[in-house]
Amino acid sequence: MVFSRYNTVMFIREKSKKTNGRKRYIQHQLIESIRTPSGPRQQIVLNLGRLCLPEEKWKALANCIEGFLANQKTVFPRDPEIEAKARHYASQIRQERLGRAQECIAAEEASVKEAAQYESVDVNSLITNDARTVGAEHVVISQMNEYGFDKILKGLEFTKEEITYSKMLIVGRMAHPGSERETVRWPPIDSFGGGVGELLGAEVKLYDMALHRTAVLLWENHAAIEQELSDRAREIFSLKETVILYDLTNTYFEGSKRGSKVARHGKSKERRNDCPIITLSLTIDEEGFPKQSKVWEGNVSEPDTLKDILLGLKKEDGLFSNERTIVMDAGIATEDNIALIKKNGYQYVVVSRKKSYEDAFWSKGDEEKIPLSDGKTTLSMKLVRTEEEAFLLCQSEAKEAKEKAILLLKEQRFEQELASIKEGLAKAKRQKKYDKIIERIGRLKERYKVGNLYTIKVEQTDGKATDLQFDKNDQAQAKEDAIGTYVLRTNRLDLSGEEISKLHRSLTTVEESFENMKGDLGLRPNFHHTDIPTIAHVHVTVLAYHMLAGILKKLRTAGIHYDWNTIRNILATHIRVTTTMNTEDGHVIDVRTCTTPTEKQHTIYNKLHIKHTPLGRKYIKSSMKTQKM
């Protein structure tokens, strides 16, 4: 317990300072006048920075702050501007005082159990304030501590403040995805660290430029940090790492990104080909733990990215299993890349880029059907082995149904548009110029990507279109026959058809990783204008995914298969609040504590093997009375 020593009165004082360049800086301080046996004394309560408030309102602001600290009610309305500032400053003062109180209580509790304590209070004076979420934040910080994140950054010569900023960046990205500026505005962090600062045991002045600089610093050391996190995950979770999954995704920017060397127009996986994009490559193991990542230009050729990734894997020789199998999609699996994988001593399972094989090639294969994990659909397979490779022809019911529905919708819309053009040829005031009609048809082909499945004839007379005929051609039937079919190739001759298919289907783990980063970990929006902060923002999301992989692994091992968004929502009601009340003997009591976890929150904390209550109770008792000096 902490008592204020004597009755006080507060006022605001202006202080100016000149630099060597003779530039004058002004700041304002909240001063507390204390009546002591040795006479009146003054001490600084809070540095307010430069106060944008007329001098005649300074005293009203000081009185308002003092009123909030004393939990005093007023019958007169306050100036809204003064009240808002007073609440903000009073909250900072209360947090700072409670911080000092916690240290005193900790010292007492170290030697003797805290005795029961009773106070007579006015229940009508009770209020709660400074509520901050601590659930998701506690989970993320616990995972960082398990990985020894502080030690990793210390080894890279990060300062104590930079380590704190780094952890706040990652916690913010996971608990409240957004930009660095949004992270600063987020209440559990706010300008002095908030609930996250309490969990980290650090109080730092937080501003967006500090987070920007720290994000860039993390990116400059990203290879070493990712390597250390990968090593820690391997040790903690006993990862086998016999399978390496590799894939790429991209993310778009709604701005122009003029002058950028990495943001380029290319084929967007989110169908935003009108926007500049950047590409992210990610290597993970079969359990979903990331190994290495890299940001590429938006228009990079996917096959060209593999060489750098293989070099990164080579540096880890001796850490992986001797038999490493790289699994990739067709976009990367060129003949040159397959030869490169062999040259580096790896095995592979890839989707063949070859569009079709002769029927005679599959005649020696025996057809086999296996049920898929959804319990509703099956996968038909034919396995053919050669001296060096095995080829697996797969026909997926689920893939077939999905692709047929997509193709049918495109064809219907394409035909409706063609019918509309044909109808317009017979109506007045509709476009009939032959060149314009051909141009419109070309645009429809580009939009729906099914123009090659139709034979389209446009008749004309004197430069004007008179009729339009369209019908499906032989390619349409071939396209429908190939729907749901794909071929896998591998140099793992020891695998059965089912094992080859299972390895390929593990690529969904990479897709889930990308979905997590885009949906739950704030990969977008990315508001930076220059390349280095843009890449740094992406890398913070990758580091957040390193933490998420460990969290999800422990929960799934325990039978909890929630995604991160669901976990975050469950933990959102676990908060830390300050309760303020007036006592009968003229004092104010501030108690800062965490709410009791719900049953679901208890379950999550238990499965993650972390404390149910992340922070202890803080308690301060101070005088409610003020005196004029």
C-alpha positions, -999 to 999 in steps of 0.1 A, spaced: 0 0 0 12 35 -8 -1 67 8 4 102 -5 25 120 21 8 154 25 -20 175 11 -10 191 -22 -20 216 -48 -10 215 -85 -2 241 -111 14 243 -146 48 259 -152 64 268 -185 101 260 -190 122 272 -219 156 260 -231 180 273 -258 202 250 -278 237 258 -291 221 269 -323 202 294 -301 169 278 -310 144 281 -281 124 251 -270 94 253 -247 78 226 -226 53 226 -198 54 208 -165 27 199 -140 40 209 -106 29 196 -72 33 219 -42 37 199 -10 32 212 25 59 196 46 72 201 82 102 218 66 81 242 46 65 241 12 83 221 -15 77 216 -52 82 185 -74 75 177 -110 44 154 -114 44 151 -152 62 166 -182 34 177 -205 55 185 -236 44 217 -253 9 225 -241 -14 240 -268 -36 258 -244 -40 295 -235 -22 304 -203 -54 316 -187 -67 280 -188 -36 264 -173 -49 266 -137 -83 252 -148 -65 222 -164 -44 216 -132 -75 217 -110 -93 194 -134 -64 169 -133 -63 171 -95 -101 165 -94 -98 134 -115 -70 121 -93 -91 128 -62 -122 112 -77 -141 144 -71 -174 151 -89 -183 186 -100 -218 202 -104 -205 226 -130 -199 216 -166 -162 215 -176 -146 228 -208 -146 198 -231 -110 205 -243 -98 209 -207 -116 177 -196 -102 156 -224 -66 167 -216 -72 163 -179 -84 127 -183 -54 119 -204 -29 133 -180 -46 120 -149 -45 85 -164 -7 88 -170 -1 100 -135 -22 72 -120 -4 46 -141 30 60 -130 20 60 -93 6 25 -95 38 14 -111 58 26 -81 32 10 -58 37 -24 -74 74 -24 -67 67 -18 -30 40 -45 -28 64 -70 -46 90 -64 -19 65 -70 9 51 -102 -8 86 -116 -12 90 -120 25 55 -125 39 21 -132 26 -1 -101 23 -25 -98 52 -62 -92 48 -70 -55 45 -104 -37 50 -115 -2 41 -149 16 45 -157 31 11 -185 51 -6 -199 26 -31 -214 54 -51 -180 68 -58 -167 37 -73 -155 40 -110 -134 19 -133 -110 34 -159 -79 27 -179 -92 -6 -193 -67 -24 -214 -69 -59 -230 -42 -83 -219 -53 -117 -231 -39 -120 -267 -10 -98 -256 -1 -121 -228 -2 -151 -251 21 -135 -277 46 -122 -251 48 -156 -235 56 -172 -268 83 -146 -274 98 -153 -240 98 -191 -248 117 -184 -280 141 -162 -261 134 -132 -284 151 -108 -260 183 -128 -261 182 -131 -299 180 -93 -302 206 -87 -276 230 -109 -295 224 -86 -325 233 -55 -303 198 -41 -300 194 -16 -272 170 -23 -243 146 3 -258 148 -12 -293 140 -46 -279 109 -32 -262 98 -14 -294 104 -47 -314 82 -67 -290 55 -40 -291 55 -41 -329 50 -78 -330 24 -78 -302 5 -50 -320 7 -68 -353 -9 -99 -338 -34 -84 -314 -44 -54 -334 -32 -57 -370 -24 -24 -386 3 1 -395 29 14 -371 9 46 -366 -23 26 -358 -2 6 -333 7 38 -314 -30 48 -313 -41 13 -301 -53 17 -265 -35 -13 -250 -2 4 -261 -10 41 -262 17 67 -259 34 51 -228 31 14 -234 -3 9 -218 -12 -27 -209 15 -41 -232 40 -19 -214 29 -34 -181 32 -69 -195 67 -62 -208 77 -45 -175 88 -14 -195 76 22 -197 89 39 -228 77 70 -247 61 55 -277 57 73 -311 53 61 -346 87 71 -359 103 50 -332 83 20 -344 92 28 -381 130 29 -372 127 -3 -352 109 -21 -380 137 -11 -404 163 -24 -379 145 -57 -376 145 -60 -414 182 -52 -416 188 -82 -393 159 -104 -407 181 -133 -419 198 -138 -385 165 -133 -366 146 -158 -387 174 -183 -384 175 -181 -346 137 -184 -344 138 -214 -367 165 -230 -345 145 -223 -313 113 -238 -328 132 -269 -339 145 -274 -304 113 -267 -285 89 -287 -307 114 -314 -319 106 -307 -355 117 -333 -380 118 -310 -410 119 -337 -436 96 -318 -459 102 -282 -471 72 -264 -486 79 -234 -509 55 -210 -524 50 -173 -532 22 -148 -528 18 -111 -534 0 -81 -519 -11 -50 -536 -10 -12 -529 -38 11 -537 -14 40 -542 8 46 -573 41 37 -555 59 60 -580 97 56 -578 95 22 -561 120 -5 -572 100 -34 -557 63 -24 -562 56 -34 -598 25 -42 -619 21 -80 -623 -4 -108 -619 -21 -102 -585 -33 -133 -566 -60 -110 -552 -72 -100 -587 -60 -65 -583 -40 -63 -615 -47 -26 -617 -25 -20 -586 13 -23 -581 23 -54 -561 52 -69 -542 59 -106 -539 67 -126 -507 83 -160 -509 80 -183 -478 97 -216 -469 80 -236 -442 82 -272 -429 54 -298 -428 42 -285 -394 38 -249 -407 69 -234 -390 85 -208 -412 122 -212 -421 130 -182 -444 113 -155 -463 122 -129 -489 105 -99 -505 107 -97 -543 97 -73 -571 60 -75 -579 66 -87 -614 93 -113 -605 93 -146 -624 83 -172 -599 108 -199 -612 137 -174 -608 132 -172 -570 142 -208 -562 179 -204 -565 182 -180 -536 160 -201 -514 181 -232 -521 212 -212 -511 195 -204 -478 187 -240 -472 222 -251 -480 234 -229 -451 214 -251 -428 230 -283 -438 233 -306 -408 202 -290 -391 177 -307 -414 171 -344 -419 194 -359 -445 164 -367 -467 148 -334 -475 119 -332 -499 110 -299 -514 73 -296 -524 63 -269 -549 35 -259 -572 36 -259 -610 44 -222 -612 80 -228 -599 85 -264 -611 103 -257 -644 127 -283 -658 157 -260 -649 145 -258 -613 140 -295 -610 175 -300 -623 187 -274 -597 170 -292 -569 187 -325 -579 221 -308 -582 218 -295 -546 210 -330 -533 173 -325 -525 143 -346 -535 111 -332 -548 74 -335 -552 60 -310 -577 30 -304 -599 40 -311 -635 39 -282 -659 32 -305 -688 -4 -300 -699 -12 -335 -713 2 -370 -715 -5 -397 -740 -32 -422 -729 -7 -450 -735 15 -435 -708 -10 -442 -681 -20 -477 -694 4 -495 -671 -8 -477 -640 -34 -492 -616 -63 -469 -606 -67 -463 -569 -92 -442 -550 -87 -427 -515 -111 -407 -493 -101 -371 -486 -101 -355 -452 -136 -339 -456 -151 -374 -456 -173 -366 -486 -150 -366 -517 -125 -390 -531 -93 -387 -551 -87 -410 -581 -50 -418 -588 -29 -437 -613 8 -442 -605 34 -448 -632 71 -453 -624 101 -448 -647 137 -454 -639 142 -419 -624 108 -405 -616 73 -414 -606 42 -397 -621 8 -396 -604 -23 -387 -624 -49 -373 -600 -86 -367 -605 -101 -348 -576 -139 -346 -572 -137 -315 -551 -114 -297 -575 -136 -308 -604 -167 -295 -588 -151 -262 -580 -135 -256 -614 -166 -266 -632 -187 -241 -613 -161 -213 -620 -159 -222 -657 -197 -224 -661 -202 -190 -645 -176 -175 -668 -191 -191 -699 -226 -179 -689 -215 -143 -685 -194 -144 -716 -224 -157 -737 -247 -131 -721 -224 -103 -731 -221 -117 -767 -259 -120 -769 -262 -84 -758 -238 -72 -786 -258 -93 -811 -291 -79 -799 -277 -43 -803 -269 -48 -840 -306 -49 -847 -315 -18 -826 -312 19 -833 -286 41 -816 -265 11 -806 -229 5 -817 -226 -12 -850 -191 -2 -863 -172 -34 -872 -139 -23 -856 -157 -13 -823 -176 -46 -822 -143 -66 -826 -127 -45 -799 -156 -52 -775 -153 -89 -782 -116 -87 -775 -122 -71 -742 -147 -97 -732 -121 -124 -740 -96 -107 -718 -120 -103 -689 -135 -139 -688 -105 -159 -702 -128 -183 -721 -127 -168 -756 -105 -196 -769 -134 -221 -762 -157 -204 -787 -158 -199 -824 -170 -163 -830 -180 -149 -864 -189 -113 -871 -205 -105 -905 -201 -70 -919 -213 -47 -947 -195 -15 -956 -177 -14 -922 -208 -21 -902 -215 -53 -883 -247 -70 -894 -247 -103 -875 -227 -121 -848 -226 -159 -844 -209 -179 -817 -206 -215 -806 -183 -237 -785 -154 -254 -803 -134 -286 -797 -112 -269 -772 -142 -265 -749 -148 -302 -746 -111 -308 -740 -111 -282 -713 -141 -298 -696 -125 -332 -698 -93 -319 -681 -111 -302 -652 -101 -315 -618 -71 -333 -633 -34 -327 -625 -2 -347 -626 24 -349 -598 60 -359 -604 87 -369 -579 121 -386 -577 109 -402 -544 105 -437 -559 100 -452 -524 66 -434 -520 32 -448 -527 6 -429 -547 -12 -419 -515 20 -407 -499 29 -386 -529 -6 -370 -529 -4 -363 -492 29 -345 -496 14 -324 -524 -17 -316 -504 6 -303 -475 11 -272 -497 -22 -260 -482 -1 -253 -451 17 -226 -470 -16 -212 -483 -29 -211 -447 2 -193 -437 -4 -166 -464 -40 -164 -453 -30 -159 -417 -5 -131 -427 -30 -113 -449 -61 -118 -428 -50 -119 -391 -15 -104 -390 -18 -71 -408 3 -77 -440 -22 -52 -455 -27 -23 -455 8 -11 -461 9 27 -463 46 33 -467 58 52 -497 94 41 -499 108 6 -504 127 0 -472 98 7 -448 75 -12 -471 97 -43 -469 102 -38 -432 64 -38 -426 61 -71 -444 89 -86 -423 72 -76 -391 42 -97 -402 66 -126 -410 80 -124 -375 45 -123 -361 38 -155 -380 69 -172 -364 52 -166 -330 18 -177 -343 31 -210 -356 43 -219 -321 10 -209 -305 -11 -228 -330 11 -259 -327 6 -262 -290 -31 -256 -292 -36 -281 -320 -15 -307 -302 -40 -302 -273 -70 -307 -296 -79 -270 -300 -82 -261 -337 -93 -225 -335 -78 -200 -360 -59 -170 -346 -89 -146 -351 -111 -169 -330 -85 -171 -302 -80 -134 -302 -118 -128 -299 -120 -153 -270 -92 -135 -251 -105 -100 -259 -126 -99 -227 -96 -106 -205 -87 -71 -195 -68 -50 -169 -87 -21 -152 -81 4 -125 -109 7 -99 -111 40 -80 -132 46 -49 -134 71 -20 -129 60 16 -148 72 46 -116 87 61 -111 111 31 -87 91 9 -88 77 -26 -80 41 -33 -68 30 -68 -66 -7 -74 -53 -20 -107 -60 -57 -114 -69 -82 -141 -104 -96 -146 -109 -133 -138 -104 -154 -170 -135 -171 -184 -136 -209 -187 -125 -207 -224 -97 -184 -215 -86 -207 -188 -85 -236 -213 -64 -217 -237 -39 -206 -210 -37 -241 -197 -30 -256 -231 -3 -230 -237 12 -237 -203 11 -200 -193 -2 -181 -162 -39 -174 -160 -32 -140 -145 -4 -122 -164 0 -94 -139 -4 -89 -101 -25 -64 -82 -14 -28 -78 -28 -7 -50 -24 29 -40 -42 50 -13 -38 88 -14 -54 118 1 -86 132 -14 -83 166 1 -65 195 -15 -53 228 0 -45 262 -15 -10 273 -9 
